[in-house]
Amino acid sequence: MTVGAFFCSLAALIPGAAESMGLTAEALKNAPFQTFLIPGLFLLLILSSGNLVNGLLYIKKQTSAVFLAVLLGGILMLWIIIQCLMLWSVTPLHVIFFIVGAIQFSSALYLFFTLKYKLPFSAQQN
């Protein structure tokens, strides 16, 4: 996920890269912005960097990795839905990445309930 979001963000941020892939600014006619700058920054800062940090947390066996994975999986699914609505199209890549987000979300949720993690900042006494 990190690598895919990183390269997609580069395509959105480098001038002319999106157009060379067949995606023009005309596709953003229903979006609240006219360039791919905002989507590119979101992909780079939230989805790519967030999943990179999450991977490092998993490697260090931090319990916060499960919470972050649930959050990032949900964000990815929401991102894909919003993107499809703004572009008024659904491509196979949208479906693939939505499924990736659903797998990330559901597997992290499964770990959360299976390992009986407690919610961070909850009112429960430890």
N, C-alpha and C positions, 0 to 999 in steps of 0.2 A: 504494500500500500504506500509506503514511504517513497519508494522509487517512482511508482506511477504518478503520484501527486507531484513529486519534484519535477519530473520531465514535463508534465502538463503545465505546471506553473511557469517553467521556462518558455514553453511555447506561447503562453499568454503574455509573458513579460517582455520577451525579446521582440522588438519591432519587426513586423513582417513575418514572423514565424507562424502565427496562427493562419495568416492568409496563404502561406505556402502549403499548409495542410488542408486547405479548402474551407477554412472557417473565416468568414469576413465579418466586419463590424456590422454589416446589415443584419446578421443573425441576432444582434442585440436590440432590435427595434422595439421589443416588448419589455426590455430590461430597464432598470432604473439608472443605467450608466451607458455611455457610448463606446467605451474601450474595454479591453480585457484586463486592465490594470487591477481592478478590485478583485475579480475572480482569481487572477494569478497570485495576488498577495494572500488571499484566503487559502488557496491550495498550498502555497509555500509555507506560510506561517502557522496555519492551524492543522491541516491534514498531514502534510509531509513532516513538519517539525514535531507535531504532536505525536505521531506514530513512531518517530525516531526516539523521542523521549520515553514513550511507552515501552518500546523494545528494550531500552536500557534498564528501565525499572523492572521488567520481567527477568532480565539477565541477573539483576541484583536481588531477585526474589522479594521485591517490595510489594506489600499488599495493595498499595495505592495503584499498582499497574492494572488490577482488575477493574477498579472504578474508572480509571482513565480509558480503558478499552471499551467499557460500556458507553461512556460519553462519546468517544471518537467514532464508534460504530453508529451510534444514533445521529451524530452530526453528519457523517458521510451519507446515510440514507436520506436525511433531510436535505442535504446539499444537492443530491441527485434529483429529488423531487422538485425542488425550487428551480434547478437548472433546466429541467425538462419543461416546466411551466413557462420560464422566461424565453426559452428558445423555441417553444411550440413544436418540439420534436422529441422523439425517443429513438435512440440508436442502440445497437447491440452493446456498445461500451457502457451506456447508461445502465442497462440491465445487469451487465457483469459486475460493475462497481456497486450497484445497489445490493446484489447478492453478497458481494464481499463484505459490505457494511453490515448486512443482516447476520452473516456468519460471525463476524467480529463481535457484534452486539450480543447475539444469543449465546455464543460460547463463553464470553466473559460473564454474562448473567448466570449461566449454568455453573461456572466456577464459583461465583459469588454465593449462590445458594448451597452448592455441594460442600464447599469448604467452610460454610457458616461464618463468613466475614461479617463484622459489625460495620454499620455505616459510620464513616468518619463524621465527627462533629455531632453525633447523635446525643440525645438526652439520656441514654442508658448509662448506667454505671458499669465500669469495666471490672 
